Amino acid sequence: MKTILLLIVLTIPISVFAQDQEYPDNQTSTTPAETRYELVQSLIAAKGTFKIDKFTGNVYQLVKTSTGTISWDLIIKEKVKGEVIKQGKVNYQFFTSGLAMKFTFLLNVNSGQTWQLVEDKKGLLSFQYFK
């Protein structure tokens, strides 16, 4: 009886740990909400590593250069009328899903305007506005 109880007690932590690994948390950044810059990494692909300027809405992708080093490459964002930008404040929120890279969005927190990350036939990324 004691052996069975011991086996049950020992297997509970293992099953709980395995459950946590099955559904990992997609949030990889722990920067405070009011900070200007934030790093976000998708759990889907390494190319989904981004640096976000939450004040300006500029988003940069981590890329490998032709010389083999790494660098930040600005992702072009479609211009839209009526963007509300408050100087010196957080104006944008960035979200990337754990399901697919196409579910990556940039949100203007003041106006609600939203852009979706899209990839063209050449593999270039940009943020396309949608309503």
ChimeraX attribute file (.defattr): number of C-alpha atoms within 10 A of each C-alpha:
attribute: neighborCount
match mode: 1-to-1
recipient: residues
	/A:1	5
	/A:2	7
	/A:3	8
	/A:4	9
	/A:5	9
	/A:6	10
	/A:7	10
	/A:8	11
	/A:9	11
	/A:10	11
	/A:11	10
	/A:12	10
	/A:13	11
	/A:14	10
	/A:15	10
	/A:16	10
	/A:17	10
	/A:18	10
	/A:19	11
	/A:20	10
	/A:21	9
	/A:22	8
	/A:23	9
	/A:24	10
	/A:25	10
	/A:26	16
	/A:27	14
	/A:28	11
	/A:29	10
	/A:30	9
	/A:31	11
	/A:32	9
	/A:33	11
	/A:34	11
	/A:35	12
	/A:36	18
	/A:37	18
	/A:38	18
	/A:39	17
	/A:40	19
	/A:41	19
	/A:42	21
	/A:43	20
	/A:44	14
	/A:45	11
	/A:46	11
	/A:47	14
	/A:48	16
	/A:49	16
	/A:50	23
	/A:51	19
	/A:52	21
	/A:53	20
	/A:54	25
	/A:55	20
	/A:56	18
	/A:57	20
	/A:58	16
	/A:59	23
	/A:60	18
	/A:61	20
	/A:62	17
	/A:63	17
	/A:64	13
	/A:65	11
	/A:66	7
	/A:67	6
	/A:68	8
	/A:69	8
	/A:70	11
	/A:71	12
	/A:72	15
	/A:73	15
	/A:74	16
	/A:75	16
	/A:76	15
	/A:77	18
	/A:78	12
	/A:79	11
	/A:80	11
	/A:81	6
	/A:82	8
	/A:83	14
	/A:84	13
	/A:85	17
	/A:86	11
	/A:87	9
	/A:88	11
	/A:89	13
	/A:90	21
	/A:91	21
	/A:92	23
	/A:93	18
	/A:94	22
	/A:95	15
	/A:96	23
	/A:97	15
	/A:98	17
	/A:99	12
	/A:100	12
	/A:101	19
	/A:102	12
	/A:103	13
	/A:104	19
	/A:105	19
	/A:106	25
	/A:107	19
	/A:108	21
	/A:109	17
	/A:110	13
	/A:111	13
	/A:112	13
	/A:113	18
	/A:114	18
	/A:115	22
	/A:116	21
	/A:117	19
	/A:118	16
	/A:119	14
	/A:120	8
	/A:121	6
	/A:122	6
	/A:123	8
	/A:124	10
	/A:125	16
	/A:126	18
	/A:127	20
	/A:128	18
	/A:129	17
	/A:130	10
	/A:131	6
